Amino acid sequence: MTVVLATSLTVGVGAIASAASSSILPVPDLVPTFAGTFSPKQMPAREYVPVTTNIFGKIRTGGDTHPSALREADLTVDNHLKLNVKGLPVCRAKQLEDRGSAAAVRACGETIVGGGESYFEIDFPEQKPLIANPSITVFNGGKRDGKFKLLIHTFISVPRPAPIIAVATIERRGSELRSTVRIPVVADGAGSLIDFKLRL
């Protein structure tokens, strides 16, 4: 996938500011903080160029309690950004089901558009919380009816081995690109995403 833009980029859950600034978003019982950067910094005024986008996030509560699980996030990208997946092979979600990270890459390696790392906190009653730190791989899920799809795959080994496949749907609404990311239930509801770093 080629990500191109002319002058500026904003990526966010609600809104993530560009160029390494960050946003703290009011969500009941959660304190999520997100930031984004891109390179190269200097952009031509009248043409599109490929860029690398880095997105970071942390999710906490107001105290030291286990955060509720984030299930869905809406991202807004400004109108200078375009996505191009022309000619790139497509991965289907069913190709990633029940696969660890290495197996997912073997199944859909030609469709990879990004990667990173994540941290999940898994909190069962009367037990010390477990921390899982799996890698992330992002696959091109194709374009249909004007909507792009990205498959965000990771694999946790605790409390038992299980793949996690989040789906990001990206579409143009007016002058903006809008994306909805849906995160499945983790560890029967006991798992919450608390930190991630992602490069596209």
C-alpha positions, 0 to 999 in steps of 0.5 A, a space after each residue: 500500500 502507498 500512503 501519500 499526502 501533499 502537506 499535512 496529516 492528522 490521524 486519530 481516535 476522535 482526533 490524533 494530531 500530526 507531527 508528533 503532537 498528541 491528543 488525550 480523549 475523554 472516554 468514560 473510565 478511560 484515559 487514551 492518549 494517541 500521537 502520530 508522526 510521518 516522514 519525510 517531513 518536507 512535502 512538495 506543494 503540488 504533488 503526492 509522495 509516499 510517506 511512512 506513518 507512525 501511530 502510537 497509543 496508550 490507554 489508561 484509567 484515571 487510577 490504577 485499575 484495569 482499563 475497560 477494553 477498547 472495542 471500536 475507534 473512529 479515526 479521522 484523516 485530513 483531505 491531503 491523504 490518499 491511499 493506493 493499493 492498486 496492484 497489491 495482493 489482497 489478504 482475506 480475514 479467514 486466511 489469518 484465522 487460527 494462525 500465529 504471527 509466523 503462519 499469518 506472514 506465510 499465508 499473506 506475506 505479499 500483502 503486508 503494509 505495516 507492523 509494530 508491537 502491542 501490549 495487552 493487560 489481561 485481568 482475571 478476578 483474584 489473579 495478578 494481571 498478565 501482560 502480553 507483548 505481541 508483535 503486530 502485522 498489518 495486511 491489505 484487506 483490499 478495496 471494495 465500493 470505495 472502502 479500503 480494509 486493513 487487517 491488523 493481526 497479532 497473537 497472544 500466548 497468555 492465558 492461552 494462545 489465540 490470534 487477534 484480528 482487528 479490522 480497519 475500514 477506511 473510506 472518504 466522507 466529504 473532504 476527509 478520510 474516515 476509518 473505523 477500527 473494530 477490535 475483537 474480544 480478547 481473553 473472553 473479555 478479560 484482555 484490554 489493549 493498553 499500549 501500541 506502536 504501529 508503522 504503515 
